[in-house]
Amino acid sequence: MINYIVTTYGYNRNQALVIASVAVDLRITQLVDAPNVGVTAVLPLDIFVGEMVGTESP
């Protein structure tokens, strides 16, 4: 997730950690094999409107 934010949006690693700590939602997605669980990290992309590397804002 951190590498995705850095490469896609051009933030440095420290900035990406701050963004992830505030914006990423962790969800338990599978409880079939207790104690093994699946966890999904969800990053809402609408917080990055117009900020992709290589694109220009209107």
N, C-alpha and C positions, 0 to 999 in steps of 0.2 A: 504494500500500500504506500509506504514512504517513497520507494523508488518510482512508483507510478506518478505520484504528485510531483516529484522532482523532474522527471523526464517529460511529462505531459504539459505541466504548467510553469516550469522554469524557476520554481522556488528552490532555495538551498535546503540542505537536509534538516537544519534546525527549524526553519519555517515550516517544512512539511510535517515534522513531528508535532508542532503546535497545532497545525490545522487538523491533523489526524486525531489528536487528543481531544479536540473540541467537537469535531464534526462527524467522526466515524461512529457508526452504530454497530455494536456487536450483537449478533443474534444466535441463539442456540437453534440449530436446524435439524439435528438428528439425535434422538435419545434411544436408539434401538439396542445398541450393545453396551449397556451400562457396565463399566464406568467410562467407556469411550463415547464421546459426543462429537458432533460436527458443529463448528462455529463459522459463521459467515460475517465478514466485515463489509458493511454497506456505507459507501461514501456518496452523499447527495451531490450530484454534479451541478445542480443549479446554483451552488455557492460560487462557482467559477465562471459565471457568465462573461464571455468576451475575454478570457484570460489564457486561452490555449497558446502554446508556443507556436510561432509561425503564422498566427492569425492576427488580424487587425480589428480593433473595435470600430464600430460604425460611427 
